Amino acid sequence: MPLKAGDYFDFKLPDGVTIEEAMGNMGDYGTYTIDADGTVHFVFNEKVETKHDIHGTFHYDAHFDKETVPGEVVIDTPTEENFPPSEVHVRPDYNQGIDKSGHFDKTPNPSEVIWEININRPLNTMENATLTDPMPAGTTYKSVVIYPETVGPNGEILSVDKAHPLVEGTDYTVDANGKITFIGKYAKTDQAFNVVYTTSIDDDTIPEKGGNVNFTNTATLNDGKTDTDASASVDAEYKGPITKNGPYSTGDDQVYNWNVEYNYNEQKHKAGSYIEDTMSDAIELVDGSVKLYKITFDKDGNEIKGAELKEGEDYKLVPDPNDPQKFKIVFLKDIDYAVKAEYQTKVKDIVDENVPIENSVETDTGDKDGSTGNATQEGLVKNVDSDIDYSKDEIPWKIDINSAGYLMENWSLEDTMSQGLTFIEDSFQIIDKNEGNRVLLPTEYTLVKTATGFQVSFNSPLKEGTVD
């Protein structure tokens, strides 16, 4: 049937491409429009009625949707003529052929370094590609696994197909040093890969007393044409065999907390291993204060306090019969985990000035550590109690009395304030910390306001003596 003016022809552009609306002329024979939904509309004019053997080609430019995953993409053009589909290789907007990172099997005290290498994320065509990754000093090649990976429009990794790793001997070969050569169906490929190397950390590389060890290496991808490098660096943290921490004041009765980090390097120790603790002459162990806990570490290396070890079952305390300032913690079972020992000491005598105190520890293997500090007087400590109330021009004060728990007889206190301050008498109160923060009655003490502050003293029976 011959064409007539007003005849039209519609067809759809393929899915998966971004369409821009357009219109124009079809030479001398009509006009066309492209709608936002991809419909192309040809309308013929009267010239088709007088011409014969009319033919032409329609060209259009489009780009792929941002949602299109790079790789081999099949384009179907929906027309009545059933044109065969077209296969197009879509590359991401990314040009880094190789990247590398590293992490450890655990931290602290790792025994393996795991290196992850992503290759060919630009989806270039590689032929007889090789990947070399010389292991850094102090490590030994252990194994490698290769996974296909899918990348997005910007080269980002969308997924790693860990369910279908490549097969050694069929898809690749690897030598004793970890050099990979792609073979078989991957001898020529535009696939991206995730390569995971596992290397063992040599025992003689691990510092016996703890410390950090750096591992750095460079991987090289040869895609059949060019070499591309990527480097990575990781720092391994190794804990020491023993660390002593403290003293930490409890704020009461001249009692101080200490702790010992034992076997944080997670070595194996036989039953009978011990920690010997030596205290300076000014302090003594608080009975019943020794507690031991199993320690583990989370993925970031932070310690997690676990179950308390049982005295008499997991360990025993052995006082030194010849030196009251020494005692041992003896382990009754083999251990290969970290242990935290916590305990308290008390200053023996009255402290009215700074008193040096120290504590040292030594293991059966000869590892040792120690820490020192000062016991400070706790008879009288004065501080601003909270925020200053500028609207009322008032400053709240707090005086801690006898936190050390000494016997007080005929106790009295005089507070002299600096110039410009006036004592507000009805704000005064005394709180007994040893009786559930009971507020003392005004009849239990005598308060006298002075020109420069105040004086206060206990009435009977507190006057005769108290440790509160």
C-alpha positions as CSV (number, residue, x, y, z in Angstrom):
1,M,0.0,0.0,0.0
2,P,1.6,3.4,-1.0
3,L,2.3,6.0,1.6
4,K,0.1,9.0,1.9
5,A,0.5,12.3,3.6
6,G,-0.4,11.9,7.3
7,D,0.7,8.3,7.5
8,Y,2.8,7.6,10.6
9,F,5.0,4.9,12.1
10,D,5.6,4.5,15.8
11,F,8.2,2.3,17.6
12,K,9.9,2.2,21.0
13,L,13.5,2.8,21.9
14,P,15.1,0.0,24.0
15,D,14.9,-0.1,27.8
16,G,17.9,0.6,29.9
17,V,18.9,3.9,28.2
18,T,18.1,7.4,29.2
19,I,15.9,9.1,26.6
20,E,15.9,12.9,25.9
21,E,12.8,14.3,24.3
22,A,13.4,15.6,20.7
23,M,11.8,16.6,17.4
24,G,13.1,17.2,13.9
25,N,12.7,16.7,10.2
26,M,13.1,13.5,8.2
27,G,14.8,15.2,5.3
28,D,12.0,16.4,3.0
29,Y,9.6,13.6,3.8
30,G,8.1,14.5,7.2
31,T,8.9,15.0,10.9
32,Y,9.7,13.0,13.9
33,T,9.3,13.3,17.7
34,I,10.9,11.3,20.5
35,D,8.7,11.2,23.7
36,A,10.0,10.9,27.3
37,D,8.9,7.3,27.4
38,G,11.1,6.4,24.4
39,T,8.3,6.3,21.8
40,V,9.5,7.5,18.3
41,H,6.7,8.9,16.1
42,F,7.3,9.4,12.3
43,V,4.8,11.5,10.4
44,F,5.1,11.6,6.6
45,N,4.1,14.5,4.3
46,E,2.8,14.8,0.8
47,K,6.2,14.2,-0.9
48,V,6.0,10.5,-0.1
49,E,3.1,10.3,-2.6
50,T,5.2,11.4,-5.6
51,K,8.5,9.7,-4.8
52,H,9.4,6.1,-5.1
53,D,12.0,3.8,-3.5
54,I,12.3,6.1,-0.4
55,H,14.6,4.7,2.3
56,G,16.7,6.2,5.1
57,T,18.4,5.6,8.4
58,F,17.4,7.0,11.8
59,H,20.2,7.7,14.3
60,Y,19.9,8.6,17.9
61,D,22.3,9.1,20.7
62,A,21.6,7.9,24.3
63,H,23.4,7.0,27.4
64,F,22.8,4.2,29.8
65,D,20.7,4.6,32.9
66,K,22.7,5.2,36.1
67,E,21.1,2.0,37.4
68,T,22.7,-0.1,34.6
69,V,25.3,-2.4,36.1
70,P,28.5,-2.3,34.0
71,G,29.5,-5.4,32.0
72,E,27.9,-7.2,29.1
73,V,24.5,-5.5,28.5
74,V,22.0,-6.8,25.9
75,I,19.9,-4.2,24.1
76,D,16.6,-5.3,22.6
77,T,15.0,-2.9,20.1
78,P,11.2,-3.5,20.1
79,T,10.0,-3.3,16.5
80,E,7.7,-5.4,14.4
81,E,10.7,-6.4,12.3
82,N,12.2,-8.3,15.3
83,F,15.7,-6.9,15.0
84,P,18.2,-9.1,16.7
85,P,19.5,-8.0,20.1
86,S,22.7,-6.0,20.4
87,E,25.4,-6.8,23.0
88,V,27.2,-3.8,24.4
89,H,30.2,-3.8,26.8
90,V,29.4,-1.1,29.4
91,R,32.4,0.2,31.4
92,P,32.1,2.1,34.7
93,D,33.3,5.6,35.1
94,Y,36.4,4.5,37.0
95,N,40.0,3.9,35.9
96,Q,41.9,2.5,38.9
97,G,43.0,-1.0,37.8
98,I,44.1,-2.3,41.2
99,D,43.6,-1.3,44.9
100,K,44.7,-3.0,48.0
101,S,44.0,-3.1,51.8
102,G,45.0,-5.3,54.7
103,H,43.7,-6.4,58.1
104,F,44.5,-9.0,60.7
105,D,42.9,-12.2,61.8
106,K,42.5,-10.6,65.2
107,T,43.8,-7.7,67.3
108,P,45.8,-7.4,69.4
109,N,48.3,-10.2,69.0
110,P,47.5,-11.3,65.4
111,S,49.0,-14.4,63.8
112,E,47.9,-13.7,60.3
113,V,47.7,-10.7,57.9
114,I,44.9,-10.9,55.3
115,W,45.5,-8.8,52.2
116,E,42.5,-8.0,49.9
117,I,43.2,-6.8,46.4
118,N,40.5,-5.7,43.9
119,I,41.6,-5.9,40.3
120,N,40.1,-4.7,37.0
121,R,37.3,-2.7,38.4
122,P,37.4,-0.6,35.2
123,L,36.4,-3.8,33.4
124,N,39.2,-3.6,30.8
125,T,39.9,-6.6,28.6
126,M,42.8,-8.5,30.2
127,E,44.9,-11.2,28.4
128,N,47.0,-13.7,30.2
129,A,46.9,-11.4,33.2
130,T,49.2,-11.9,36.2
131,L,49.1,-10.7,39.8
132,T,52.3,-10.6,41.9
133,D,52.3,-9.7,45.6
134,P,55.6,-10.3,47.3
135,M,55.1,-11.0,50.9
136,P,56.6,-8.5,53.3
137,A,59.5,-9.5,55.6
138,G,58.4,-11.3,58.6
139,T,55.5,-13.0,56.9
140,T,55.0,-16.2,54.9
141,Y,52.5,-16.9,52.1
142,K,49.8,-19.3,53.2
143,S,46.9,-19.3,50.8
144,V,44.9,-17.3,48.2
145,V,41.2,-17.3,47.2
146,I,39.8,-15.4,44.1
147,Y,36.2,-14.3,43.8
148,P,34.4,-12.7,40.9
149,E,33.0,-9.3,41.8
150,T,30.4,-6.9,40.4
151,V,31.0,-3.2,40.2
152,G,28.7,-0.3,39.8
153,P,28.6,2.7,37.4
154,N,31.3,4.5,39.3
155,G,33.5,1.4,39.9
156,E,32.1,0.8,43.4
157,I,32.0,-2.8,44.5
158,L,28.4,-4.0,44.5
159,S,29.0,-7.6,45.5
160,V,31.6,-10.3,45.8
161,D,30.5,-13.7,44.7
162,K,32.0,-15.7,47.6
163,A,29.8,-18.7,46.7
164,H,31.7,-19.3,43.4
165,P,35.4,-18.8,43.9
166,L,37.7,-19.5,40.9
167,V,39.2,-22.9,40.8
168,E,43.0,-23.3,41.0
169,G,44.4,-25.2,38.1
170,T,41.3,-24.5,36.0
171,D,40.9,-20.7,36.2
172,Y,44.3,-19.7,37.5
173,T,47.6,-21.0,38.7
174,V,49.6,-19.8,41.7
175,D,53.3,-20.4,42.6
176,A,55.0,-20.8,45.9
177,N,55.3,-17.1,46.3
178,G,51.7,-16.3,45.6
179,K,52.1,-15.2,41.9
180,I,48.8,-15.7,40.1
181,T,48.3,-16.3,36.4
182,F,44.8,-16.3,35.0
183,I,44.1,-19.2,32.6
184,G,41.3,-21.1,30.9
185,K,38.2,-19.0,30.4
186,Y,39.8,-16.2,32.2
187,A,42.9,-16.1,30.0
188,K,41.0,-13.3,28.2
189,T,38.5,-11.6,30.4
190,D,37.0,-8.3,31.3
191,Q,35.8,-9.6,34.7
192,A,36.6,-7.8,38.0
193,F,38.1,-9.9,40.8
194,N,38.5,-9.8,44.6
195,V,41.7,-11.6,45.5
196,V,42.3,-12.5,49.2
197,Y,45.8,-13.5,50.3
198,T,46.4,-15.0,53.8
199,T,50.0,-14.7,55.2
200,S,51.3,-16.1,58.4
201,I,53.3,-13.8,60.7
202,D,56.6,-15.4,61.5
203,D,57.2,-16.1,65.2
204,D,60.5,-14.4,65.3
205,T,58.8,-11.2,64.1
206,I,56.5,-10.9,67.1
207,P,58.1,-8.8,69.9
208,E,58.4,-10.8,73.2
209,K,57.7,-7.8,75.4
210,G,55.0,-6.3,73.3
211,G,55.0,-3.4,70.7
212,N,53.9,-2.6,67.2
213,V,55.1,-4.2,64.0
214,N,54.5,-2.6,60.5
215,F,53.8,-4.7,57.4
216,T,53.9,-3.0,54.0
217,N,53.9,-4.5,50.5
218,T,53.0,-3.7,46.9
219,A,50.9,-5.8,44.5
220,T,51.4,-5.5,40.7
221,L,48.7,-6.3,38.1
222,N,49.9,-7.0,34.5
223,D,46.8,-7.0,32.3
224,G,48.7,-8.2,29.2
225,K,49.7,-4.7,28.3
226,T,50.7,-2.6,31.3
227,D,51.7,-3.0,34.9
228,T,49.7,-1.2,37.6
229,D,50.7,-1.2,41.3
230,A,48.9,-0.8,44.6
231,S,50.4,-0.7,48.1
232,A,49.0,-1.2,51.6
233,S,50.4,-0.9,55.1
234,V,49.1,-2.3,58.4
235,D,50.4,-2.0,62.0
236,A,50.1,-5.1,64.3
237,E,49.7,-4.4,68.0
238,Y,51.2,-6.9,70.4
239,K,50.5,-6.7,74.1
240,G,53.2,-7.3,76.7
241,P,53.5,-10.2,79.2
242,I,52.7,-8.1,82.3
243,T,51.7,-4.5,83.1
244,K,51.1,-2.9,86.5
245,N,48.6,0.0,86.8
246,G,47.8,2.3,89.7
247,P,47.5,3.5,92.3
248,Y,44.0,4.9,91.9
249,S,42.5,6.5,95.0
250,T,39.0,5.4,96.2
251,G,38.7,8.6,98.1
252,D,37.9,6.7,101.3
253,D,40.0,5.4,104.2
254,Q,43.3,5.8,102.3
255,V,42.4,2.8,100.1
256,Y,43.9,2.6,96.7
257,N,43.1,0.4,93.7
258,W,45.7,-1.4,91.6
259,N,45.4,-3.8,88.7
260,V,47.8,-6.1,86.8
261,E,47.4,-7.0,83.1
262,Y,48.9,-10.5,82.9
263,N,49.4,-12.5,79.8
264,Y,47.8,-9.9,77.5
265,N,50.1,-11.3,74.8
266,E,48.0,-14.5,75.1
267,Q,50.9,-17.0,75.5
268,K,50.6,-20.6,76.9
269,H,51.5,-21.0,80.5
270,K,51.5,-24.2,82.5
271,A,49.8,-24.8,85.9
272,G,52.1,-23.4,88.6
273,S,52.8,-20.1,86.8
274,Y,52.6,-17.2,89.1
275,I,52.6,-13.4,89.7
276,E,54.6,-12.2,92.7
277,D,53.5,-8.8,94.0
278,T,55.7,-6.6,96.2
279,M,54.2,-3.6,98.1
280,S,56.2,-0.7,99.6
281,D,56.4,-0.6,103.4
282,A,53.7,2.1,103.7
283,I,50.9,0.0,102.4
284,E,49.2,-3.4,103.1
285,L,46.9,-5.6,101.1
286,V,43.2,-5.2,101.9
287,D,41.9,-8.6,102.9
288,G,39.4,-10.1,100.4
289,S,40.1,-7.5,97.7
290,V,41.9,-9.7,95.2
291,K,39.8,-10.5,92.1
292,L,40.9,-12.1,88.9
293,Y,39.0,-11.9,85.5
294,K,39.4,-13.6,82.2
295,I,40.0,-11.0,79.5
296,T,39.1,-11.2,75.8
297,F,39.3,-8.6,73.0
298,D,36.7,-7.3,70.6
299,K,37.3,-6.8,66.8
300,D,38.8,-3.4,67.5
301,G,41.2,-4.6,70.2
302,N,39.2,-3.3,73.2
303,E,39.4,-5.5,76.2
304,I,36.2,-7.3,77.4
305,K,36.1,-8.3,81.1
306,G,34.8,-11.8,81.3
307,A,34.1,-14.3,84.1
308,E,35.7,-14.0,87.4
309,L,38.3,-16.7,88.1
310,K,37.6,-18.8,91.2
311,E,40.1,-18.8,94.1
312,G,41.0,-22.3,95.1
313,E,40.0,-23.7,91.7
314,D,41.7,-21.4,89.1
315,Y,44.3,-19.8,91.3
316,K,45.5,-19.5,94.9
317,L,46.9,-16.6,97.0
318,V,50.2,-17.5,98.8
319,P,51.5,-14.9,101.3
320,D,55.3,-14.8,101.6
321,P,56.2,-16.3,105.0
322,N,59.4,-14.2,105.2
323,D,58.1,-10.9,103.9
324,P,54.7,-9.5,104.8
325,Q,54.9,-7.0,101.8
326,K,54.9,-9.9,99.3
327,F,52.3,-12.4,98.0
328,K,51.9,-14.6,95.0
329,I,49.0,-15.4,92.7
330,V,49.6,-19.0,91.6
331,F,47.6,-20.4,88.7
332,L,46.3,-23.9,89.3
333,K,45.6,-24.7,85.6
334,D,47.2,-24.1,82.2
335,I,46.2,-20.8,80.7
336,D,46.4,-19.3,77.3
337,Y,44.3,-16.2,77.8
338,A,44.7,-12.8,79.2
339,V,44.0,-12.2,82.9
340,K,43.3,-9.0,84.8
341,A,44.0,-9.0,88.6
342,E,42.4,-6.3,90.6
343,Y,43.1,-5.6,94.3
344,Q,43.3,-2.8,96.9
345,T,45.9,-1.6,99.4
346,K,45.5,0.6,102.4
347,V,48.0,3.0,103.9
348,K,49.1,1.8,107.3
349,D,49.7,5.0,109.2
350,I,48.0,8.4,109.4
351,V,48.7,10.5,106.3
352,D,49.1,14.2,107.0
353,E,51.3,14.9,104.0
354,N,52.1,13.1,100.7
355,V,53.4,9.6,101.2
356,P,55.1,7.8,98.3
357,I,53.6,4.3,97.6
358,E,54.7,1.8,95.1
359,N,53.9,-1.7,93.9
360,S,55.9,-4.1,91.6
361,V,55.1,-7.4,90.0
362,E,57.2,-10.2,88.6
363,T,56.3,-13.4,86.9
364,D,57.8,-16.9,87.1
365,T,59.4,-16.2,83.6
366,G,61.2,-13.1,84.9
367,D,58.9,-10.5,83.3
368,K,58.3,-7.5,85.6
369,D,56.7,-4.1,85.9
370,G,55.8,-1.6,88.6
371,S,54.1,1.6,89.2
372,T,54.2,4.4,91.9
373,G,52.1,7.2,93.2
374,N,51.4,9.3,96.3
375,A,49.0,8.8,99.1
376,T,47.6,12.3,99.9
377,Q,45.9,13.6,103.0
378,E,42.2,13.1,103.1
379,G,41.5,14.8,106.4
380,L,40.3,18.0,104.9
381,V,39.5,18.8,101.2
382,K,37.6,21.9,100.1
383,N,36.0,22.5,96.6
384,V,33.4,24.5,94.8
385,D,30.4,22.1,95.0
386,S,28.6,23.0,91.7
387,D,28.0,25.9,89.3
388,I,28.1,29.4,90.6
389,D,24.7,31.1,90.7
390,Y,25.5,34.5,89.1
391,S,21.9,35.7,89.4
392,K,22.2,35.4,93.2
393,D,25.9,36.1,93.5
394,E,26.3,32.8,95.4
395,I,29.1,30.2,95.4
396,P,28.3,26.7,96.7
397,W,31.2,25.1,98.7
398,K,31.8,21.6,99.9
399,I,34.3,20.4,102.5
400,D,35.1,16.7,102.7
401,I,36.2,15.9,106.3
402,N,38.0,12.7,107.4
403,S,37.6,10.6,104.2
404,A,40.5,8.5,105.6
405,G,38.3,7.4,108.5
406,Y,40.6,8.4,111.4
407,L,39.3,8.8,115.0
408,M,38.4,12.4,115.6
409,E,38.2,13.7,119.2
410,N,37.1,17.3,120.2
411,W,36.9,18.0,116.5
412,S,36.4,21.6,115.3
413,L,36.8,23.5,112.1
414,E,37.3,27.2,111.2
415,D,36.6,28.5,107.7
416,T,38.1,31.8,106.8
417,M,36.7,33.3,103.6
418,S,38.4,35.7,101.3
419,Q,37.5,39.4,101.2
420,G,34.2,40.0,99.4
421,L,32.6,36.7,100.5
422,T,29.9,36.5,103.2
423,F,28.9,33.3,104.9
424,I,25.2,32.4,104.4
425,E,24.4,30.7,107.7
426,D,21.1,29.0,106.7
427,S,22.9,27.2,103.8
428,F,25.1,25.3,106.2
429,Q,24.6,21.5,106.9
430,I,26.8,18.5,107.9
431,I,26.1,15.2,106.1
432,D,27.3,11.9,107.6
433,K,28.5,9.8,104.7
434,N,28.8,6.7,106.9
435,E,25.1,6.8,107.8
436,G,23.5,6.9,104.4
437,N,24.1,10.7,103.9
438,R,22.2,11.6,107.0
439,V,22.0,15.3,107.7
440,L,23.1,16.1,111.2
441,L,20.7,17.9,113.5
442,P,21.7,21.4,114.6
443,T,21.8,20.1,118.1
444,E,24.7,17.8,117.2
445,Y,27.1,20.6,116.5
446,T,27.7,24.2,117.4
447,L,28.0,26.7,114.5
448,V,29.3,30.3,115.1
449,K,29.3,32.9,112.4
450,T,32.4,35.0,112.5
451,A,33.4,38.2,110.8
452,T,35.4,36.3,108.2
453,G,33.5,33.0,107.9
454,F,32.4,30.5,110.6
455,Q,33.5,28.1,113.3
456,V,31.9,24.7,113.9
457,S,32.5,21.9,116.5
458,F,30.8,18.7,117.5
459,N,28.6,18.4,120.5
460,S,28.4,15.3,122.7
461,P,28.5,12.4,122.0
462,L,30.4,13.1,118.7
463,K,32.7,15.4,120.6
464,E,34.1,12.4,122.5
465,G,35.2,10.7,119.4
466,T,34.0,9.5,115.9
467,V,35.4,8.1,112.7
468,D,32.5,9.5,110.5
